[in-house]
């Protein structure tokens, strides 16, 4: 059985809604264990035990959230060289355009040598039903890719 780790931070509800939608979509795929955790609850052992990773962060001050940065800092050196090639994706709840959050996460995860498997989903200002549907589709497609061994 493959494991998909979804790690997110939220100060309110928007990023949590997006992460939960990703998890909902992923849980529809048989053969994939979906683990949904807040940044503060997740650590290196979670990432090392996962076959794929989806991150969810709000855009804070044009950057990723401090808690997401904390999670990435806690896992980086422990996981460096051990998660090469594993797939990852990103969802962002943005108050501006989301580009700062996207760029900062991509820069860090690229250092882990993980492979981006989907373009980031960015919710601008509001998490609409369309955004949630896209998050569910991401989760379903990502889980299917893991289950079929595509990545």
N, C-alpha and C positions, 0 to 999 in steps of 0.2 A: 504494500500500500504506500502511495506517495503522500507526502505532507506538504500542504500549502500554509505558510505562515503569513498572517495579515497583522501588521503592526501599525497602530495609529495613535495620534494624539488629537485631542479636541479640548478646547476651552469652553465650548458651548455644546451644540448638538450637530452642527453641519458635517464635520469630518466623520463623526461617529455614524451618522446616517449613511454616508458614502461607504465607509468600511463595512457596515452591516449589510449593505446592498451587495458589495463584492462577495462577502461571505455567503449570503443567500444564493447568489448565482453559482458559486463554487460548490456549495453543498448539494446542488442538483446533480453533480457528476459522481457516479459510483467509483470507488477505488481511490478516493482522495480524502485524506483526513484534513479537515480545515481547522486551523488554530487561529483564533482571533484574540489579540492581546493589545492592551494599551502599552505605550512605550515604557512606562515605569515598571510594568510587570514582565517585560520581555528582556531576555539577555542573550549572551553568546551561545549558550546551550540550545536555545530555541532556534537560532539561525543555523547552527551546525546540524541540527536535527531535521531541518526543512529541505525539501527538494526545490522549493520556489518561494519567493517573497513578494508581497505586495505591501507597499508603504502608503500611509495616509497622513497627510499633514495639513494644518491650516497655514495660510500665508500670514506670517507675523512680521510687520515692519518691512515688507518686501523680501522676506527670507523664510526659510523653513522654521518651524516652531522650535523653541529651546528644548523641549522634551524630546523631539525627534532627533535633534542634534546630539542630545545626551545619549539616546539609545545608540545612535550610529558611532559615537565616540567609544561607548562601552564595548561594542562588538568589534570594532574595526581591527585592532591589533590581535585580538584573540582569534578572529576568523580569517584574517589576511592569509592568503595562500591556501585556504581550506574550502572556500566556496566558489572558486574559479569556475566560470561558465554556467553557474546556476542562474535561472531566469528570474527577472524581477520586473515590477511595474509600479506605477505611482498614481495616486489620486490626491488632488489638492483642492481645498476650499479656499478661494481667494477673495480678498477684499479689493485688490488692485487688479493686476493682470495675471498674477501667478508665476510670471517668468523667473523672478528671483528665487522662489521656493523650488521650482523645477530645476533650475540651473545648479543650485547648491546641493540638492539631493543627488542629481546626476553626477556631479563632480566627486562626491564622496563614494557613491556606490561604484562608480567606474574604478576607483582605487582598489576596491575589493575584487575587481575583475569579473563581476557578475555581468550577465547579458540582458540588456533591456529588451523585452519581448512585446511591448505595446507602447504606443504614444501615451503620455500622461493625460488623464482626464482632469480638467480644471473646471470647477464650478465657480463662475464669476458672480459674486455677491450672493446669489440664492442657489440652493440645492433644489432644482426643479425635478418634476417627475421624469423628464427626459435625461437629466444627469443621473438620476438613480437607476434608470433603465440601462444606461451606458455602463454604470458600475456593475450591475448584475451581469450584463453581457461580458464584461471584462473577466469577472470571477468565473463564469461558466467556461469561457474560452481558455482561460489560463489553466483551470483544473483539467479540462479535456486534454490540453497539450501535455500536462504532466502525466495523466492517466495513460495516454497513448504513447508516451515516450518520445513525443515530437521534440521536447526540450526537457 
